[in-house]
Amino acid sequence: MTGSVLPGAVAEPLQCTVPGVGGVGPADAVRAIERVLLDGFDPEAAPARSAVPVPAGELLLMPAAAGPYAGVKIAGVAPANPERGLPRITGSYLLLDGPTLLPVAVLDGAALTALRTPAVTAAALGRLAAPEAEHLVLFGSGPQAYGHLDALLAVRRLTRLTVVARNAERAEMLAAYGRELGLAASVGAPEAVAAADLVVCCTTARTPLFDGALVPGHAAVAAVGSHEPDAREVDGALVERAELYVEARSVAEREAGDLIMAGVGGRQVWNLAELVRGEAPVPSGRPRFFKSVGMAWEDLAVAAEVYETSRRRS
């Protein structure tokens, strides 16, 4: 029953990979994220994620409820897996009927994460990027890097891609993928941010990837690689210069190391709902920085879209 879901029944996990899950592509996922927020959902009131250390890494339990559905993702983060040729992120998503809490579908948790995380970034950067933004500097070369490129192309007309990654072979593979998509794409160094319109960091780095002073005032930056208070991909120089945006202030205060380690103190930080609803300012004279740690309501929004799309097609 791969690829199908039935009302009132638990389906086998959907075996799908980026750039789509169950017929839902990046643009669909972005719209699903935006729709939940435009319908009035408050990310600040969303349930907290539970994180449990285990010998192989970390287990995450992420429940959420919104609209006609509820759901929970059980995810594993196994840092050693890529060396074994296995995905770093594992797990499954259980989608439930909201009124009865009966299971309606099971989805591949890793594929869902690879779709929803870029969708959240694209929902933010689609609003934070300058109108003429064309050059993306992308840190990382794993599944999230590919997913972010696909998602950003769904909301922005990019022409140039610079890939910055530790693994030269994988960086060139991603650049080649960008060229297949019609971009002028190459592998570069961290200093490439000085000529960037958009900067996206989706790595496992625990220390800053580049000098934040180099980022142009018109640029928009997103960091998605960490949900730990003692890890960061951008430095304090960028955070100090930038207007700040997060998924939810309540979660960022606990998990957003990029902000916590920079000591943002009492500064104004806007959440994604405020940005999507047009309630947050988007200044043009300083960088705009969006920090994402991942929240359960995002998984639910995209999982519900996958389920409803599958029902329409059945």
Backbone as CSV, one residue per row, in Angstrom:
resi,resn,N_x,N_y,N_z,CA_x,CA_y,CA_z,C_x,C_y,C_z
1,MET,0.832,-1.203,0.000,0.000,0.000,0.000,0.868,1.254,0.000
2,THR,2.102,1.133,-0.453,3.002,2.272,-0.462,2.414,3.431,-1.249
3,GLY,2.456,4.618,-0.658,1.964,5.808,-1.322,0.487,6.052,-1.143
4,SER,-0.205,5.198,-0.349,-1.635,5.404,-0.160,-1.961,5.480,1.313
5,VAL,-3.026,6.198,1.644,-3.496,6.294,3.011,-5.011,6.180,2.991
6,LEU,-5.580,5.507,3.964,-7.012,5.280,4.014,-7.593,5.856,5.290
7,PRO,-8.793,6.459,5.240,-9.413,6.979,6.453,-9.617,5.889,7.482
8,GLY,-9.224,6.179,8.717,-9.458,5.233,9.793,-8.531,4.053,9.807
9,ALA,-7.508,4.062,8.957,-6.583,2.936,8.920,-5.166,3.454,8.972
10,VAL,-4.251,2.612,9.456,-2.844,2.968,9.483,-2.207,2.448,8.217
11,ALA,-1.659,3.354,7.421,-0.996,2.943,6.189,0.440,2.558,6.473
12,GLU,1.026,1.799,5.536,2.457,1.536,5.620,3.189,2.850,5.393
13,PRO,4.410,2.978,5.939,5.138,4.232,5.759,5.291,4.589,4.285
14,LEU,5.114,5.862,3.981,5.303,6.333,2.622,6.794,6.338,2.309
15,GLN,7.200,5.662,1.261,8.608,5.579,0.897,8.905,6.656,-0.146
16,CYS,9.139,7.865,0.331,9.325,9.008,-0.560,10.562,9.778,-0.152
17,THR,11.147,10.495,-1.096,12.326,11.301,-0.814,12.126,12.697,-1.361
18,VAL,13.029,13.588,-0.988,13.005,14.948,-1.512,13.098,14.857,-3.043
19,PRO,12.428,15.729,-3.824,11.808,16.961,-3.390,10.327,16.872,-3.077
20,GLY,9.770,15.672,-2.921,8.353,15.589,-2.600,8.058,14.378,-1.755
21,VAL,6.934,14.410,-1.058,6.461,13.287,-0.262,5.014,13.043,-0.632
22,GLY,4.705,11.852,-1.113,3.330,11.516,-1.423,2.674,12.483,-2.379
23,GLY,3.423,12.990,-3.373,2.865,13.928,-4.329,2.876,15.373,-3.878
24,VAL,3.380,15.646,-2.689,3.471,17.012,-2.175,4.898,17.519,-2.384
25,GLY,5.041,18.559,-3.180,6.351,19.120,-3.465,6.666,20.328,-2.619
26,PRO,7.826,20.950,-2.842,8.243,22.094,-2.028,7.239,23.239,-1.998
27,ALA,6.685,23.603,-3.154,5.736,24.721,-3.173,4.482,24.388,-2.371
28,ASP,4.023,23.138,-2.473,2.852,22.711,-1.705,3.137,22.796,-0.209
29,ALA,4.334,22.359,0.188,4.698,22.370,1.603,4.786,23.793,2.140
30,VAL,5.328,24.713,1.345,5.396,26.110,1.767,3.989,26.654,1.995
31,ARG,3.091,26.374,1.062,1.715,26.857,1.202,1.037,26.251,2.429
32,ALA,1.334,24.981,2.731,0.735,24.342,3.907,1.199,25.019,5.195
33,ILE,2.478,25.345,5.277,3.010,26.053,6.448,2.350,27.420,6.579
34,GLU,2.291,28.152,5.482,1.711,29.493,5.515,0.225,29.447,5.875
35,ARG,-0.489,28.461,5.351,-1.930,28.382,5.592,-2.251,28.198,7.069
36,VAL,-1.487,27.345,7.741,-1.709,27.130,9.171,-1.558,28.442,9.936
37,LEU,-0.538,29.223,9.603,-0.296,30.486,10.302,-1.340,31.534,9.942
38,LEU,-1.717,31.592,8.682,-2.730,32.564,8.266,-4.100,32.245,8.854
39,ASP,-4.323,30.967,9.188,-5.583,30.560,9.812,-5.629,30.885,11.305
40,GLY,-4.524,31.449,11.838,-4.535,31.906,13.221,-3.796,31.046,14.215
41,PHE,-3.101,29.996,13.758,-2.359,29.158,14.706,-1.262,29.964,15.399
42,ASP,-1.101,29.746,16.700,-0.099,30.464,17.501,1.067,29.536,17.832
43,PRO,2.212,29.672,17.163,3.364,28.801,17.452,3.853,28.911,18.890
44,GLU,3.617,30.062,19.531,4.093,30.242,20.902,3.403,29.285,21.878
45,ALA,2.213,28.814,21.532,1.461,27.926,22.410,1.632,26.459,22.053
46,ALA,2.481,26.145,21.090,2.651,24.762,20.638,3.371,23.927,21.697
47,PRO,3.071,22.618,21.772,3.742,21.757,22.750,5.255,21.721,22.540
48,ALA,5.975,21.573,23.624,7.440,21.515,23.552,7.901,20.162,23.045
49,ARG,9.048,20.150,22.430,9.687,18.918,21.982,10.372,18.246,23.167
50,SER,10.300,16.919,23.208,11.056,16.153,24.200,12.291,15.563,23.522
51,ALA,13.428,15.744,24.137,14.687,15.221,23.604,15.331,14.308,24.642
52,VAL,15.633,13.084,24.234,16.194,12.087,25.141,17.536,11.609,24.595
53,PRO,18.635,11.825,25.317,19.925,11.302,24.871,19.926,9.771,24.907
54,VAL,20.475,9.161,23.872,20.639,7.709,23.798,22.043,7.439,23.279
55,PRO,22.555,6.206,23.436,23.939,5.934,23.014,24.242,6.331,21.578
56,ALA,23.286,6.159,20.663,23.544,6.458,19.253,23.369,7.929,18.917
57,GLY,22.794,8.703,19.844,22.561,10.111,19.553,21.441,10.691,20.384
58,GLU,20.282,10.903,19.758,19.186,11.580,20.434,17.859,11.110,19.858
59,LEU,16.880,10.901,20.731,15.515,10.616,20.311,14.654,11.838,20.585
60,LEU,13.841,12.209,19.594,12.981,13.375,19.706,11.520,12.939,19.608
61,LEU,10.693,13.469,20.488,9.259,13.217,20.473,8.569,14.553,20.244
62,MET,7.806,14.662,19.145,7.275,15.963,18.730,5.778,15.856,18.442
63,PRO,4.911,16.139,19.456,3.459,16.089,19.255,2.889,17.455,18.878
64,ALA,1.763,17.435,18.163,1.108,18.687,17.797,-0.350,18.411,17.454
65,ALA,-1.170,19.452,17.548,-2.569,19.381,17.131,-2.960,20.727,16.559
66,ALA,-3.629,20.705,15.418,-4.097,21.938,14.785,-5.158,21.583,13.755
67,GLY,-6.226,22.340,13.726,-7.277,22.083,12.757,-7.877,20.700,12.948
68,PRO,-8.112,19.957,11.875,-8.781,18.654,11.982,-7.851,17.490,12.308
69,TYR,-6.567,17.761,12.574,-5.608,16.681,12.764,-4.763,16.881,14.021
70,ALA,-4.241,15.762,14.487,-3.179,15.750,15.496,-2.114,14.806,14.972
71,GLY,-0.949,14.808,15.598,0.095,13.904,15.126,1.311,13.962,16.016
72,VAL,2.198,13.014,15.799,3.439,12.973,16.565,4.552,12.389,15.699
73,LYS,5.701,13.022,15.766,6.888,12.490,15.092,7.831,11.926,16.134
74,ILE,8.289,10.720,15.899,9.364,10.136,16.698,10.580,10.085,15.794
75,ALA,11.559,10.903,16.098,12.729,11.033,15.234,13.987,10.643,15.983
76,GLY,14.909,10.060,15.260,16.228,9.791,15.790,17.250,10.671,15.102
77,VAL,18.208,11.163,15.867,19.334,11.915,15.314,20.584,11.116,15.637
78,ALA,21.155,10.491,14.594,22.292,9.586,14.769,23.499,10.162,14.035
79,PRO,24.360,10.913,14.717,25.466,11.591,14.046,26.419,10.671,13.287
80,ALA,26.549,9.416,13.725,27.493,8.508,13.062,26.907,7.845,11.823
81,ASN,25.632,7.979,11.592,25.000,7.270,10.477,25.561,7.605,9.103
82,PRO,25.831,8.886,8.794,26.354,9.177,7.455,27.636,8.419,7.122
83,GLU,28.475,8.155,8.114,29.691,7.386,7.866,29.369,5.943,7.500
84,ARG,28.184,5.486,7.876,27.740,4.127,7.534,26.912,4.105,6.261
85,GLY,26.773,5.258,5.626,25.935,5.331,4.451,24.462,5.367,4.773
86,LEU,24.120,5.788,6.012,22.739,5.827,6.479,22.343,7.259,6.783
87,PRO,21.040,7.581,6.744,20.613,8.957,7.030,20.850,9.351,8.473
88,ARG,21.240,10.605,8.673,21.455,11.127,10.025,20.139,11.244,10.783
89,ILE,19.067,11.602,10.083,17.744,11.738,10.683,16.903,10.515,10.321
90,THR,16.302,9.882,11.315,15.469,8.705,11.092,14.111,8.937,11.762
91,GLY,13.207,7.965,11.606,11.973,8.047,12.370,10.715,7.923,11.530
92,SER,9.580,8.063,12.191,8.272,7.950,11.561,7.338,9.028,12.098
93,TYR,6.308,9.325,11.299,5.291,10.285,11.706,3.937,9.598,11.727
94,LEU,3.223,9.720,12.848,1.885,9.158,12.995,0.878,10.295,12.943
95,LEU,0.041,10.292,11.908,-0.995,11.304,11.742,-2.312,10.761,12.271
96,LEU,-2.991,11.583,13.081,-4.225,11.171,13.750,-5.387,12.066,13.341
97,ASP,-6.583,11.483,13.293,-7.793,12.275,13.161,-7.966,13.098,14.429
98,GLY,-8.149,14.416,14.291,-8.197,15.289,15.455,-9.292,14.985,16.451
99,PRO,-10.571,14.854,16.023,-11.652,14.644,16.985,-11.616,13.301,17.704
100,THR,-11.116,12.248,17.022,-11.154,10.906,17.611,-9.789,10.384,18.023
101,LEU,-8.722,11.006,17.523,-7.338,10.560,17.736,-7.094,9.158,17.194
102,LEU,-7.890,8.741,16.215,-7.627,7.487,15.522,-6.534,7.703,14.482
103,PRO,-5.579,6.771,14.373,-4.529,6.918,13.358,-5.111,6.869,11.948
104,VAL,-4.623,7.751,11.094,-5.043,7.739,9.698,-3.890,7.485,8.733
105,ALA,-2.643,7.725,9.155,-1.517,7.499,8.261,-0.212,7.456,9.027
106,VAL,0.747,6.743,8.466,2.126,6.757,8.939,3.006,7.209,7.787
107,LEU,3.864,8.174,8.049,4.754,8.706,7.026,6.211,8.479,7.422
108,ASP,7.047,8.469,6.425,8.493,8.406,6.633,8.944,9.705,7.310
109,GLY,9.417,9.601,8.544,9.772,10.788,9.307,10.933,11.559,8.716
110,ALA,11.925,10.850,8.184,13.084,11.533,7.609,12.694,12.294,6.349
111,ALA,11.876,11.667,5.491,11.434,12.339,4.273,10.569,13.543,4.602
112,LEU,9.720,13.408,5.617,8.879,14.525,6.028,9.733,15.686,6.531
113,THR,10.743,15.388,7.355,11.635,16.427,7.873,12.385,17.113,6.743
114,ALA,12.821,16.323,5.756,13.565,16.882,4.629,12.705,17.787,3.764
115,LEU,11.392,17.634,3.846,10.484,18.488,3.091,10.034,19.697,3.899
116,ARG,9.672,19.500,5.165,9.086,20.604,5.940,10.109,21.632,6.380
117,THR,11.347,21.218,6.698,12.342,22.197,7.156,12.652,23.225,6.067
118,PRO,12.928,22.800,4.827,13.119,23.805,3.776,11.875,24.646,3.514
119,ALA,10.688,24.040,3.688,9.462,24.795,3.461,9.334,25.936,4.458
120,VAL,9.694,25.693,5.710,9.656,26.741,6.725,10.644,27.855,6.364
121,THR,11.854,27.472,5.977,12.849,28.472,5.576,12.351,29.290,4.400
122,ALA,11.766,28.619,3.402,11.296,29.319,2.211,10.150,30.265,2.547
123,ALA,9.273,29.856,3.479,8.186,30.740,3.889,8.742,32.020,4.501
124,ALA,9.846,31.896,5.250,10.469,33.064,5.863,11.263,33.881,4.845
125,LEU,12.159,33.230,4.115,13.032,33.972,3.210,12.278,34.535,2.015
126,GLY,11.159,33.930,1.663,10.352,34.518,0.600,9.903,35.918,0.942
127,ARG,9.821,36.214,2.243,9.424,37.543,2.719,10.614,38.396,3.136
128,LEU,11.708,37.761,3.528,12.857,38.511,4.045,13.866,38.881,2.964
129,ALA,13.877,38.151,1.862,14.842,38.435,0.799,14.484,39.729,0.083
130,ALA,15.516,40.429,-0.369,15.294,41.624,-1.176,14.606,41.234,-2.483
131,PRO,13.778,42.104,-3.049,13.055,41.764,-4.282,13.960,41.312,-5.412
132,GLU,15.168,41.861,-5.495,16.079,41.537,-6.594,17.041,40.399,-6.251
133,ALA,16.834,39.704,-5.143,17.756,38.647,-4.706,17.893,37.557,-5.756
134,GLU,19.137,37.233,-6.111,19.405,36.221,-7.128,20.481,35.222,-6.734
135,HIS,21.390,35.620,-5.823,22.553,34.783,-5.512,22.393,34.133,-4.153
136,LEU,22.347,32.797,-4.150,22.245,32.010,-2.922,23.593,31.404,-2.586
137,VAL,24.063,31.649,-1.373,25.231,30.941,-0.840,24.704,29.902,0.137
138,LEU,24.976,28.636,-0.164,24.376,27.521,0.554,25.462,26.721,1.265
139,PHE,25.404,26.693,2.594,26.358,25.918,3.389,25.757,24.541,3.662
140,GLY,26.518,23.487,3.310,26.065,22.119,3.490,25.901,21.423,2.156
141,SER,25.904,20.091,2.194,25.765,19.320,0.953,24.928,18.068,1.146
142,GLY,24.196,17.986,2.260,23.359,16.827,2.529,21.933,17.015,2.030
143,PRO,21.022,16.135,2.452,19.630,16.212,1.998,18.979,17.566,2.252
144,GLN,19.282,18.194,3.399,18.668,19.491,3.677,19.152,20.559,2.700
145,ALA,20.378,20.459,2.250,20.878,21.436,1.285,20.111,21.322,-0.027
146,TYR,19.924,20.101,-0.503,19.144,19.891,-1.724,17.703,20.375,-1.525
147,GLY,17.122,20.021,-0.383,15.754,20.425,-0.110,15.591,21.928,-0.058
148,HIS,16.554,22.611,0.539,16.470,24.074,0.621,16.611,24.713,-0.760
149,LEU,17.461,24.167,-1.591,17.580,24.719,-2.940,16.253,24.580,-3.685
150,ASP,15.649,23.408,-3.622,14.361,23.197,-4.288,13.292,24.139,-3.738
151,ALA,13.229,24.265,-2.409,12.189,25.088,-1.798,12.370,26.565,-2.126
152,LEU,13.605,27.042,-2.095,13.835,28.456,-2.395,13.538,28.777,-3.858
153,LEU,13.805,27.821,-4.737,13.464,28.045,-6.137,11.956,28.070,-6.353
154,ALA,11.220,27.512,-5.414,9.752,27.551,-5.508,9.195,28.919,-5.142
155,VAL,9.994,29.739,-4.432,9.497,31.051,-4.001,10.328,32.212,-4.536
156,ARG,11.488,31.920,-5.143,12.375,32.976,-5.620,12.975,32.622,-6.979
157,ARG,13.179,33.610,-7.818,13.797,33.397,-9.121,15.311,33.597,-8.980
158,LEU,16.011,32.555,-8.535,17.449,32.631,-8.348,18.180,32.388,-9.674
159,THR,19.371,32.961,-9.790,20.183,32.741,-10.987,21.560,32.176,-10.669
160,ARG,21.995,32.322,-9.418,23.370,31.944,-9.077,23.400,31.198,-7.755
161,LEU,24.216,30.146,-7.688,24.374,29.328,-6.490,25.852,29.135,-6.193
162,THR,26.246,29.382,-4.943,27.589,29.034,-4.466,27.435,28.052,-3.320
163,VAL,28.049,26.888,-3.461,27.981,25.834,-2.446,29.250,25.865,-1.611
164,VAL,29.091,25.871,-0.293,30.230,25.825,0.622,30.039,24.604,1.514
165,ALA,30.963,23.645,1.440,30.834,22.412,2.213,32.203,21.817,2.470
166,ARG,32.300,21.028,3.542,33.578,20.407,3.905,33.991,19.352,2.891
167,ASN,33.038,18.582,2.384,33.320,17.499,1.456,33.290,18.050,0.027
168,ALA,34.462,18.140,-0.604,34.560,18.773,-1.921,33.763,18.013,-2.978
169,GLU,33.775,16.682,-2.911,33.054,15.888,-3.906,31.547,16.114,-3.806
170,ARG,31.038,16.096,-2.579,29.604,16.301,-2.392,29.197,17.732,-2.718
171,ALA,30.091,18.683,-2.438,29.805,20.075,-2.787,29.667,20.220,-4.299
172,GLU,30.549,19.581,-5.045,30.481,19.658,-6.509,29.229,18.961,-7.032
173,MET,28.805,17.873,-6.379,27.577,17.197,-6.788,26.372,18.116,-6.628
174,LEU,26.334,18.872,-5.533,25.232,19.796,-5.328,25.298,20.947,-6.334
175,ALA,26.493,21.441,-6.602,26.639,22.489,-7.610,26.180,21.987,-8.979
176,ALA,26.511,20.740,-9.307,26.073,20.159,-10.578,24.549,20.068,-10.634
177,TYR,23.935,19.728,-9.495,22.477,19.698,-9.426,21.905,21.092,-9.677
178,GLY,22.547,22.102,-9.108,22.115,23.465,-9.350,22.201,23.839,-10.818
179,ARG,23.269,23.401,-11.491,23.396,23.685,-12.919,22.304,22.991,-13.716
180,GLU,21.924,21.784,-13.294,20.818,21.093,-13.954,19.518,21.885,-13.842
181,LEU,19.393,22.661,-12.769,18.200,23.478,-12.549,18.288,24.836,-13.242
182,GLY,19.380,25.059,-13.977,19.516,26.296,-14.738,20.262,27.411,-14.038
183,LEU,20.920,27.108,-12.920,21.647,28.122,-12.175,23.113,28.163,-12.596
184,ALA,23.723,29.314,-12.462,25.171,29.424,-12.567,25.725,29.001,-11.209
185,ALA,26.168,27.766,-11.107,26.489,27.176,-9.801,27.947,26.755,-9.740
186,SER,28.560,27.003,-8.572,29.957,26.642,-8.364,30.195,26.359,-6.893
187,VAL,31.349,25.813,-6.596,31.782,25.578,-5.219,32.633,26.760,-4.782
188,GLY,32.425,27.231,-3.559,33.163,28.387,-3.097,33.623,28.260,-1.658
189,ALA,34.131,29.352,-1.118,34.638,29.425,0.248,33.677,30.260,1.094
190,PRO,33.829,30.196,2.421,32.921,30.958,3.288,32.848,32.449,2.970
191,GLU,33.938,33.006,2.442,33.957,34.440,2.133,32.967,34.810,1.026
192,ALA,32.385,33.815,0.367,31.401,34.083,-0.684,30.185,34.823,-0.148
193,VAL,29.972,34.790,1.172,28.811,35.502,1.738,28.888,36.996,1.464
194,ALA,30.077,37.516,1.186,30.230,38.949,0.943,29.497,39.391,-0.319
195,ALA,29.211,38.430,-1.227,28.509,38.749,-2.468,27.136,38.092,-2.519
196,ALA,26.617,37.678,-1.375,25.365,36.920,-1.338,24.155,37.828,-1.206
197,ASP,23.045,37.377,-1.800,21.735,37.962,-1.536,20.990,37.135,-0.489
198,LEU,21.211,35.838,-0.533,20.629,34.892,0.416,21.732,33.980,0.926
199,VAL,21.728,33.678,2.224,22.658,32.729,2.816,21.833,31.729,3.609
200,VAL,22.043,30.446,3.345,21.338,29.404,4.081,22.357,28.426,4.637
201,CYS,22.253,28.160,5.940,23.164,27.253,6.628,22.387,26.015,7.072
202,CYS,22.697,24.869,6.495,22.053,23.618,6.906,23.137,22.563,7.082
203,THR,23.885,22.711,8.170,25.040,21.870,8.463,24.935,21.327,9.888
204,THR,25.887,20.491,10.233,25.981,19.989,11.607,27.024,20.768,12.408
205,ALA,27.456,21.918,11.897,28.488,22.714,12.569,28.014,23.167,13.949
206,ARG,28.959,23.279,14.857,28.666,23.766,16.203,29.325,25.119,16.472
207,THR,30.103,25.584,15.508,30.749,26.896,15.611,30.484,27.662,14.320
208,PRO,30.561,28.996,14.351,30.190,29.802,13.187,30.916,29.409,11.905
209,LEU,30.168,29.465,10.799,30.671,29.038,9.501,31.356,30.161,8.732
210,PHE,31.080,31.418,9.073,31.618,32.540,8.312,31.639,33.777,9.198
211,ASP,32.321,34.798,8.719,32.413,36.081,9.421,31.151,36.884,9.123
212,GLY,30.317,37.091,10.130,29.066,37.800,9.930,29.220,39.237,9.494
213,ALA,30.391,39.824,9.705,30.618,41.198,9.273,30.658,41.321,7.752
214,LEU,30.875,40.195,7.058,30.971,40.213,5.604,29.621,40.233,4.911
215,VAL,28.570,39.873,5.606,27.253,39.753,4.982,26.739,41.137,4.595
216,PRO,26.324,41.326,3.343,25.831,42.642,2.919,24.562,43.051,3.664
217,GLY,24.345,44.343,3.751,23.181,44.841,4.469,21.859,44.463,3.837
218,HIS,21.858,44.147,2.535,20.600,43.808,1.868,20.266,42.320,1.971
219,ALA,21.176,41.506,2.541,21.038,40.046,2.474,20.114,39.501,3.558
220,ALA,19.527,38.343,3.263,18.737,37.582,4.223,19.455,36.270,4.487
221,VAL,19.508,35.873,5.766,20.261,34.688,6.191,19.334,33.770,6.976
222,ALA,19.482,32.460,6.780,18.739,31.480,7.569,19.695,30.413,8.060
223,ALA,19.506,29.969,9.293,20.295,28.879,9.874,19.330,27.844,10.426
224,VAL,19.499,26.589,10.012,18.543,25.544,10.387,19.213,24.303,10.974
225,GLY,20.538,24.314,11.092,21.243,23.075,11.367,21.211,22.575,12.800
226,SER,20.826,23.410,13.764,20.936,22.996,15.161,19.688,23.372,15.942
227,HIS,19.354,22.521,16.931,18.307,22.868,17.896,18.860,22.782,19.316
228,GLU,20.157,23.043,19.442,20.823,22.950,20.740,21.308,24.327,21.191
229,PRO,21.207,24.626,22.473,21.579,25.957,22.958,23.070,26.245,22.912
230,ASP,23.900,25.202,22.761,25.345,25.410,22.743,25.952,25.146,21.370
231,ALA,25.154,25.218,20.325,25.650,25.053,18.955,25.114,26.184,18.098
232,ARG,25.919,26.633,17.153,25.488,27.728,16.280,26.217,27.663,14.952
233,GLU,25.583,28.203,13.932,26.181,28.277,12.599,26.573,29.696,12.219
234,VAL,26.024,30.697,12.903,26.390,32.092,12.630,26.963,32.724,13.886
235,ASP,27.713,33.778,13.694,28.403,34.391,14.829,27.630,35.578,15.407
236,GLY,28.160,36.094,16.506,27.531,37.223,17.161,27.558,38.492,16.332
237,ALA,28.543,38.620,15.441,28.629,39.815,14.607,27.406,39.942,13.711
238,LEU,26.975,38.817,13.131,25.780,38.859,12.289,24.535,39.117,13.121
239,VAL,24.413,38.407,14.242,23.230,38.552,15.079,23.082,39.992,15.563
240,GLU,24.192,40.609,15.909,24.149,41.992,16.406,23.674,42.954,15.329
241,ARG,24.042,42.696,14.073,23.699,43.591,12.971,22.285,43.388,12.460
242,ALA,21.734,42.192,12.662,20.545,41.776,11.926,19.235,42.035,12.665
243,GLU,18.163,42.157,11.891,16.801,42.034,12.417,16.560,40.538,12.593
244,LEU,15.920,40.141,13.697,15.875,38.735,14.079,14.473,38.155,13.974
245,TYR,14.409,36.922,13.454,13.147,36.214,13.268,13.338,34.750,13.654
246,VAL,12.326,34.172,14.278,12.367,32.776,14.707,10.995,32.147,14.456
247,GLU,10.910,30.830,14.639,9.600,30.172,14.533,8.701,30.582,15.699
248,ALA,9.265,30.559,16.904,8.539,30.957,18.105,9.555,31.427,19.133
249,ARG,9.315,32.566,19.744,10.252,33.097,20.736,10.431,32.138,21.907
250,SER,9.342,31.511,22.347,9.402,30.616,23.502,10.339,29.450,23.259
251,VAL,10.372,28.944,22.029,11.254,27.821,21.698,12.682,28.310,21.468
252,ALA,12.830,29.436,20.783,14.164,29.963,20.505,14.930,30.259,21.780
253,GLU,14.222,30.702,22.807,14.889,30.997,24.082,15.506,29.751,24.702
254,ARG,14.988,28.579,24.367,15.515,27.321,24.904,16.516,26.652,23.977
255,GLU,16.328,26.793,22.655,17.029,25.912,21.724,17.878,26.615,20.673
256,ALA,17.688,27.887,20.455,18.374,28.565,19.354,19.753,29.049,19.779
257,GLY,20.732,28.171,19.686,22.082,28.516,20.108,22.652,29.722,19.391
258,ASP,22.293,29.912,18.127,22.792,31.057,17.368,22.425,32.372,18.059
259,LEU,21.263,32.424,18.680,20.830,33.627,19.383,21.269,33.618,20.845
260,ILE,21.131,32.456,21.483,21.479,32.350,22.903,22.954,32.690,23.125
261,MET,23.837,32.128,22.291,25.267,32.337,22.464,25.692,33.751,22.076
262,ALA,24.856,34.427,21.286,25.157,35.816,20.922,24.648,36.789,21.966
263,GLY,23.845,36.309,22.926,23.354,37.163,23.998,22.428,38.253,23.523
264,VAL,21.302,37.860,22.899,20.405,38.874,22.340,19.671,39.661,23.417
265,GLY,19.629,39.124,24.639,19.049,39.879,25.752,17.615,40.292,25.506
266,GLY,17.321,41.570,25.717,15.962,42.056,25.589,15.605,42.562,24.205
267,ARG,16.367,42.204,23.186,16.086,42.682,21.838,14.770,42.139,21.299
268,GLN,14.171,42.854,20.400,12.953,42.404,19.734,13.279,41.243,18.790
269,VAL,12.551,40.161,18.931,12.666,39.014,18.034,11.258,38.713,17.525
270,TRP,11.097,38.655,16.212,9.793,38.422,15.595,9.592,36.940,15.323
271,ASN,8.347,36.456,15.475,8.133,35.047,15.145,7.563,34.908,13.739
272,LEU,7.549,33.669,13.262,7.188,33.401,11.868,5.737,33.770,11.578
273,ALA,4.855,33.562,12.545,3.453,33.929,12.335,3.330,35.429,12.087
274,GLU,4.049,36.222,12.845,4.012,37.675,12.660,4.553,38.069,11.291
275,LEU,5.586,37.358,10.844,6.168,37.642,9.536,5.195,37.273,8.421
276,VAL,4.627,36.069,8.486,3.730,35.601,7.432,2.465,36.459,7.368
277,ARG,1.998,36.931,8.517,0.776,37.743,8.546,1.038,39.222,8.259
278,GLY,2.281,39.581,7.989,2.598,40.960,7.662,2.683,41.882,8.853
279,GLU,2.851,41.321,10.048,2.897,42.123,11.265,4.316,42.469,11.703
280,ALA,5.319,41.862,11.088,6.716,42.099,11.461,7.385,42.986,10.416
281,PRO,8.197,43.942,10.834,8.899,44.795,9.870,9.994,44.010,9.155
282,VAL,10.284,44.415,7.937,11.377,43.818,7.158,12.248,44.955,6.662
283,PRO,13.233,45.384,7.470,14.063,46.534,7.089,14.958,46.206,5.904
284,SER,15.275,47.219,5.122,16.115,47.012,3.939,17.569,47.388,4.173
285,GLY,17.882,48.077,5.265,19.232,48.574,5.454,20.122,47.709,6.317
286,ARG,19.621,46.561,6.768,20.429,45.681,7.605,20.059,44.240,7.281
287,PRO,20.958,43.272,7.562,20.622,41.874,7.281,19.395,41.423,8.069
288,ARG,18.663,40.477,7.498,17.549,39.830,8.186,17.958,38.388,8.448
289,PHE,17.863,37.958,9.722,18.325,36.620,10.095,17.171,35.800,10.655
290,PHE,16.910,34.658,10.016,15.874,33.728,10.465,16.546,32.489,11.040
291,LYS,16.255,32.197,12.295,16.796,31.012,12.959,15.675,29.999,13.180
292,SER,15.863,28.810,12.624,14.873,27.744,12.745,15.454,26.590,13.561
293,VAL,14.640,26.059,14.476,15.055,24.874,15.245,14.161,23.679,14.961
294,GLY,13.070,23.889,14.237,12.131,22.814,13.927,11.074,22.672,15.009
295,MET,9.798,22.692,14.599,8.706,22.551,15.556,7.686,21.536,15.037
296,ALA,6.985,20.912,15.982,6.089,19.811,15.642,4.910,20.265,14.793
297,TRP,4.434,21.501,14.963,3.287,21.946,14.167,3.631,21.996,12.683
298,GLU,4.889,22.197,12.360,5.305,22.222,10.962,5.192,20.836,10.338
299,ASP,5.638,19.811,11.080,5.473,18.438,10.602,4.000,18.117,10.378
300,LEU,3.156,18.540,11.326,1.731,18.259,11.227,1.132,18.938,9.991
301,ALA,1.507,20.173,9.746,0.962,20.896,8.596,1.279,20.182,7.289
302,VAL,2.521,19.735,7.142,2.919,19.085,5.896,2.378,17.654,5.832
303,ALA,2.376,16.949,6.964,1.816,15.589,6.975,0.335,15.613,6.595
304,ALA,-0.402,16.586,7.097,-1.816,16.697,6.743,-1.985,16.966,5.253
305,GLU,-1.102,17.781,4.691,-1.156,18.058,3.256,-0.886,16.789,2.450
306,VAL,0.078,15.982,2.896,0.378,14.717,2.225,-0.839,13.791,2.270
307,TYR,-1.447,13.689,3.441,-2.593,12.811,3.614,-3.774,13.245,2.743
308,GLU,-4.059,14.540,2.765,-5.207,15.016,1.990,-4.947,14.890,0.495
309,THR,-3.711,15.115,0.076,-3.366,14.930,-1.332,-3.533,13.470,-1.750
310,SER,-3.105,12.549,-0.890,-3.245,11.129,-1.193,-4.708,10.719,-1.286
311,ARG,-5.545,11.262,-0.417,-6.983,10.939,-0.460,-7.615,11.466,-1.750
312,ARG,-7.219,12.658,-2.174,-7.773,13.203,-3.416,-7.391,12.368,-4.617
313,ARG,-6.205,11.753,-4.560,-5.730,10.973,-5.692,-6.233,9.534,-5.699
314,SER,-6.765,9.090,-4.567,-7.212,7.689,-4.465,-8.625,7.509,-5.018
